[in-house]
């Protein structure tokens, strides 16, 4: 005789023991407990930016907004931009709004775990994208007001941040002079046709030759996709992995005479 749990037996325990059955009334007006309604709200959230450059933003001749990768924090990511921090650029790294304890940290307790941030996950994807875009608009509006409307804007996205950066530019309300996608490419669903906001923006794609998360085959496929769309971009390669590189960053930024030095390394790209 089986003594296991029968998922089809809806009798209470005492009824099951005696063999009797008790009818269960199901009210059609009652919600399904396994499929609850989801109700959404707008709520206040405090964001933060790491900033380097002149103490007086009015002295800046360029504004850079740089988006970190998955599981990074803004301050650590910004450490990789020292090679172009020559006093002429205000470099702002907004931090993604979803912070978490990084489970890959080899510690027994969250107390000692590293903290990272993510621009989005697959959960509630559409709303997370809208939230991140609203945050980025606030950031650029704040710092444009400090440096002046005529100062050119460069948007750089690293790894997961490249998808966030390209979606932001694709909305058409930020108008950067230059978009740099580093360690990743543009989000795949975006409009690349002539006249689109992305097509009107100078774009550079940078990938390390030893990037473990972007294979040579993936690079070839992505370049074929961009070429087939007639999308104009510059492709940069450097001898390194999933990280920034000083010489390549300087070249892309137009800074001369910088040797190749490894920058801040990134984690696996995460959901984009």
C-alpha positions in Angstrom: 0.0 0.0 0.0 1.3 3.5 -0.9 2.0 5.9 1.9 3.1 8.8 -0.3 1.4 12.1 -0.8 -1.3 11.9 -3.5 -1.5 15.3 -5.1 -5.0 14.5 -6.5 -6.4 13.7 -3.1 -8.1 16.9 -1.9 -9.4 15.4 1.3 -8.2 16.9 4.6 -5.9 14.6 6.6 -8.6 13.2 8.9 -10.9 12.5 6.0 -8.1 10.8 4.1 -7.5 8.6 7.1 -11.1 7.4 7.4 -11.7 7.1 3.7 -14.6 9.7 3.6 -14.7 12.6 1.2 -15.5 16.2 2.1 -16.7 18.5 -0.7 -14.7 21.6 -1.3 -16.5 24.7 -2.5 -14.6 26.7 -5.1 -15.8 30.3 -5.3 -15.4 31.5 -8.9 -15.0 35.0 -7.5 -11.9 34.0 -5.5 -8.5 34.7 -7.1 -6.3 31.8 -8.1 -3.7 31.6 -5.3 -1.1 30.3 -7.8 -1.8 33.1 -10.3 -2.2 36.3 -8.3 -2.9 39.7 -9.8 0.2 41.9 -10.2 -0.3 45.5 -9.4 2.4 48.1 -10.1 3.3 51.4 -8.5 5.7 54.2 -9.0 7.9 54.7 -6.0 10.8 56.9 -4.9 14.2 55.5 -5.4 17.6 57.1 -4.6 20.2 56.8 -7.3 23.9 57.6 -7.1 26.6 58.6 -9.5 30.4 58.4 -9.3 32.1 61.4 -10.8 35.6 62.4 -11.8 36.9 65.4 -13.7 37.2 69.1 -12.9 35.8 70.3 -9.5 34.2 73.1 -11.5 32.1 71.4 -14.2 31.9 74.6 -16.2 35.5 74.0 -17.1 34.7 70.7 -18.8 34.9 70.6 -22.6 33.3 67.2 -22.8 30.7 65.3 -20.8 31.0 61.5 -20.6 28.2 59.3 -19.2 29.6 55.8 -18.7 27.4 52.7 -17.8 29.0 49.9 -15.9 28.6 46.2 -16.6 26.7 43.5 -14.7 27.6 43.0 -11.0 29.8 46.1 -11.0 29.4 49.3 -9.0 29.8 52.8 -10.4 32.8 53.9 -8.3 34.9 50.8 -9.1 34.0 51.0 -12.8 35.0 54.7 -12.9 38.5 53.8 -11.7 39.2 52.6 -15.2 38.8 56.0 -16.8 41.9 57.7 -15.3 43.7 57.7 -18.7 41.2 60.2 -20.1 40.7 62.2 -16.9 42.9 65.1 -17.9 40.7 67.9 -16.6 38.9 68.5 -19.9 36.1 65.9 -19.3 33.5 65.5 -16.7 33.1 61.7 -16.5 29.9 60.5 -14.8 29.1 56.9 -13.9 25.5 56.4 -12.9 24.9 53.2 -10.9 22.2 50.8 -12.0 19.3 50.8 -9.5 19.2 47.1 -8.7 22.0 46.2 -6.2 22.5 42.7 -4.9 24.9 40.4 -3.0 27.0 38.7 -5.6 26.5 35.0 -5.0 29.7 34.2 -6.8 31.7 35.7 -3.9 33.4 32.7 -2.1 32.1 33.5 1.4 29.7 31.8 3.7 27.7 34.8 4.6 26.2 37.8 2.8 27.8 40.0 5.4 31.1 39.5 3.6 29.8 39.1 0.1 30.6 41.7 -2.6 27.8 43.9 -3.8 27.1 44.5 -7.5 24.4 46.2 -9.5 22.4 45.2 -12.6 20.6 47.3 -15.1 17.9 44.8 -15.6 16.9 41.1 -15.5 14.3 39.1 -17.4 11.8 39.7 -14.6 9.4 42.6 -15.3 11.7 43.5 -18.2 9.7 46.2 -19.8 9.2 48.2 -16.6 12.9 47.8 -15.6 13.9 49.2 -19.0 11.6 52.2 -18.5 12.9 52.8 -15.0 16.5 52.8 -16.1 15.8 55.2 -18.9 14.0 57.6 -16.6 17.0 57.5 -14.3 19.5 58.1 -17.1 17.5 61.0 -18.4 17.7 62.6 -14.9 21.4 62.0 -14.8 22.1 63.6 -18.2 19.8 66.6 -17.6 21.5 67.3 -14.2 25.1 67.2 -15.6 24.2 69.0 -18.9 22.9 71.8 -16.8 26.3 72.0 -15.0 28.6 71.8 -18.0 26.4 73.7 -20.5 24.2 72.6 -23.4 26.9 73.1 -26.0 29.4 70.6 -24.5 29.4 67.4 -26.5 28.2 64.2 -24.8 29.7 60.8 -25.1 27.8 57.8 -23.9 29.8 54.6 -23.2 28.3 51.3 -22.1 30.4 48.4 -21.0 29.0 44.8 -21.2 25.4 44.8 -19.9 25.7 48.6 -19.9 26.1 48.6 -23.7 22.5 47.4 -24.1 21.2 50.0 -21.6 23.2 52.7 -23.4 22.1 51.8 -26.9 18.4 51.6 -25.8 18.8 55.0 -24.2 20.3 56.6 -27.4 17.7 54.9 -29.5 14.9 56.8 -27.8 16.1 59.9 -29.4 16.0 62.3 -26.4 19.6 62.2 -25.4 21.5 63.2 -28.6 25.1 62.2 -27.9 27.9 63.0 -30.2 29.3 59.5 -29.7 28.1 56.2 -28.5 30.7 53.5 -27.5 29.6 49.9 -26.9 32.4 48.1 -25.1 32.5 44.3 -24.6 29.1 44.0 -26.2 27.1 45.5 -29.1 23.8 47.3 -29.5 20.7 45.8 -28.1 19.3 43.5 -30.9 15.8 44.9 -31.1 16.7 48.5 -31.9 16.0 50.4 -35.2 19.2 50.9 -37.1 17.7 52.2 -40.3 18.7 55.5 -41.9 17.3 58.4 -40.1 16.9 56.6 -36.8 18.5 58.1 -33.6 21.2 55.5 -33.6 21.9 56.0 -37.3 22.4 59.7 -36.6 25.0 59.0 -33.9 28.6 58.2 -34.3 29.1 54.7 -33.0 32.1 52.7 -32.0 32.1 49.0 -31.0 35.0 47.7 -28.9 35.8 44.1 -28.2 38.9 42.5 -26.6 40.5 39.7 -28.7 40.5 37.5 -25.7 37.1 38.3 -24.4 35.7 35.1 -22.9 32.1 36.3 -23.2 32.2 37.5 -26.8 33.5 34.8 -29.2 35.0 35.5 -32.6 31.9 33.9 -34.2 29.6 36.2 -32.2 31.7 39.2 -33.3 31.4 38.1 -37.0 27.7 37.6 -36.7 27.1 40.9 -35.1 29.2 42.8 -37.6 27.3 41.0 -40.4 24.0 42.2 -38.8 25.1 45.8 -38.5 26.6 45.8 -42.1 23.4 44.3 -43.5 21.4 47.1 -41.9 23.7 49.6 -43.5 24.6 50.9 -40.1 27.8 53.0 -39.9 30.1 52.2 -37.1 33.8 51.9 -36.2 35.1 48.6 -34.9 38.0 48.5 -32.4 39.9 45.4 -31.3 42.6 45.2 -28.5 44.7 42.4 -27.1 42.8 41.8 -24.0 39.7 40.3 -22.3 36.4 41.5 -20.9 37.7 44.7 -19.6 38.6 48.3 -20.4 42.0 49.1 -22.0 43.8 52.3 -21.5 45.3 52.7 -25.0 42.1 51.8 -26.8 40.0 54.1 -24.5 42.5 57.0 -25.2 42.4 56.4 -28.9 38.6 56.3 -29.0 38.5 59.5 -26.9 41.1 61.2 -29.1 43.8 61.3 -26.4 47.3 60.7 -27.9 50.3 58.9 -26.4 48.8 56.5 -24.0 50.3 53.0 -23.7 48.0 49.9 -23.5 47.3 49.1 -19.8 44.6 46.8 -18.5 41.5 48.6 -17.1 38.8 47.4 -14.8 37.7 43.9 -15.6 34.1 43.0 -15.8 31.9 40.0 -14.8 29.8 37.9 -17.0 27.5 40.2 -19.0 24.2 39.3 -17.4 20.8 39.6 -18.9 20.7 42.6 -21.3 
